[in-house]
Amino acid sequence: YQRRVREAVVSTQSTGDIAGYEGAQVKTTDVLVERYRRAHLNDMENIIPFIGLIFIYAISGAADRGCVTLVSQIFTAARVLHTIVYLNGIRQPTRAILFFVGVFCNVYLGVKVMLHLY
C-alpha cells in the first residue's frame, strides 16, 4: 500500500508488472516505505520462530492449554504493540521492552519443552 501511495518501487521490473505503476521511477530511499519494510521483516524474524516453538510445545506433550493460551496472548500483544511503536517511530526503550517480552515468551516455551523432554 505505502509503495503505491508514495510511488516507491524497488526495481524497474515492478513498474511494468503492476497496474498503476506505469512510468513510476525506481526509488529505494523513501523513509516511510523503508520503515514499513523493516517492521515487516522484523515481525517475520520473530513470529516464525514462535509458531515453530508453539508447534513443538504442542506435539511434545508438554502442552498445558492455559499456559499456551496465556503465552500466545502475551506474545501476540507484544508483537502488535512493537509493530505499532516501530511504525510510528516512538522512541526507545518502548520498542526494546516489547521486543524482550516476545523473546521471553520464546525462551519460556523453549525451556518448558526441554524440561518436559529431558
C-alpha positions as CSV (number, residue, x, y, z in Angstrom):
1,Y,0.0,0.0,0.0
2,Q,2.7,2.5,1.0
3,R,4.7,1.8,-2.1
4,R,1.7,2.5,-4.3
5,V,0.8,5.7,-2.5
6,R,4.3,7.0,-2.3
7,E,5.2,5.7,-5.8
8,A,8.3,3.9,-4.4
9,V,9.2,0.8,-6.3
10,V,12.4,-1.2,-5.8
11,S,13.1,-2.3,-9.4
12,T,12.2,-1.5,-13.0
13,Q,10.5,-4.9,-13.1
14,S,8.0,-3.7,-10.5
15,T,7.0,-0.7,-12.6
16,G,5.7,-2.7,-15.6
17,D,4.1,-5.7,-13.8
18,I,1.6,-3.9,-11.6
19,A,-1.2,-1.8,-12.8
20,G,-0.9,1.8,-11.7
21,Y,2.9,1.8,-11.7
22,E,3.4,2.6,-15.4
23,G,6.1,5.2,-15.6
24,A,6.9,5.2,-11.9
25,Q,10.5,5.9,-11.0
26,V,12.7,3.4,-9.2
27,K,13.0,4.8,-5.7
28,T,14.5,2.9,-2.8
29,T,15.2,5.7,-0.4
30,D,11.6,6.5,0.8
31,V,11.9,6.7,4.6
32,L,8.4,5.7,5.4
33,V,8.3,2.8,2.9
34,E,11.6,1.5,4.3
35,R,10.3,1.8,7.9
36,Y,7.3,-0.4,6.9
37,R,9.5,-2.9,5.1
38,R,11.9,-3.2,8.2
39,A,8.9,-3.6,10.5
40,H,7.5,-6.4,8.3
41,L,10.9,-8.2,8.2
42,N,11.3,-7.7,12.0
43,D,7.9,-9.3,12.5
44,M,8.7,-12.3,10.3
45,E,12.0,-12.8,12.1
46,N,10.2,-13.1,15.4
47,I,6.8,-14.6,14.6
48,I,8.0,-17.6,12.6
49,P,10.2,-19.0,15.4
50,F,7.4,-18.5,17.8
51,I,5.0,-20.5,15.6
52,G,7.6,-23.3,15.4
53,L,8.0,-23.3,19.2
54,I,4.3,-23.4,19.7
55,F,4.1,-26.4,17.4
56,I,7.0,-28.2,19.1
57,Y,5.4,-27.4,22.5
58,A,2.1,-28.8,21.4
59,I,3.4,-32.1,19.9
60,S,5.9,-32.7,22.8
61,G,3.1,-33.4,25.2
62,A,4.2,-30.5,27.5
63,A,1.1,-28.6,26.4
64,D,-0.9,-27.0,29.2
65,R,-3.8,-25.2,27.4
66,G,-3.9,-22.4,29.9
67,C,-0.1,-21.8,29.7
68,V,-0.1,-21.9,25.9
69,T,-3.0,-19.6,25.6
70,L,-1.5,-17.0,28.0
71,V,1.9,-17.1,26.5
72,S,0.4,-16.8,23.0
73,Q,-1.7,-13.8,24.0
74,I,1.2,-12.1,25.7
75,F,3.5,-12.7,22.6
76,T,0.8,-11.5,20.2
77,A,0.1,-8.3,22.2
78,A,3.8,-7.6,22.5
79,R,4.3,-8.1,18.7
80,V,1.3,-6.0,17.7
81,L,2.4,-3.2,20.1
82,H,6.0,-3.5,18.9
83,T,4.9,-3.1,15.3
84,I,2.8,0.0,16.2
85,V,5.6,1.5,18.1
86,Y,8.1,0.7,15.2
87,L,5.8,2.2,12.5
88,N,5.1,5.4,14.5
89,G,8.8,5.9,15.4
90,I,8.2,6.0,19.1
91,R,11.5,6.4,20.9
92,Q,13.3,3.7,22.9
93,P,13.1,1.9,25.3
94,T,9.4,1.1,24.5
95,R,10.3,-0.9,21.4
96,A,13.1,-2.8,23.2
97,I,10.9,-3.7,26.1
98,L,8.2,-5.1,23.8
99,F,10.9,-7.0,21.9
100,F,12.2,-8.6,25.0
101,V,8.7,-9.6,26.2
102,G,8.5,-11.6,22.9
103,V,11.9,-13.0,23.4
104,F,11.0,-14.1,27.0
105,C,7.9,-15.9,25.6
106,N,10.1,-17.8,23.2
107,V,12.7,-18.7,25.8
108,Y,9.9,-19.7,28.2
109,L,8.4,-22.1,25.7
110,G,11.8,-23.5,24.8
111,V,12.7,-24.2,28.4
112,K,9.3,-25.8,29.1
113,V,9.8,-28.2,26.1
114,M,13.4,-29.0,27.2
115,L,12.3,-29.7,30.8
116,H,9.5,-31.9,29.6
117,L,11.6,-33.9,27.2
118,Y,14.7,-34.4,29.4
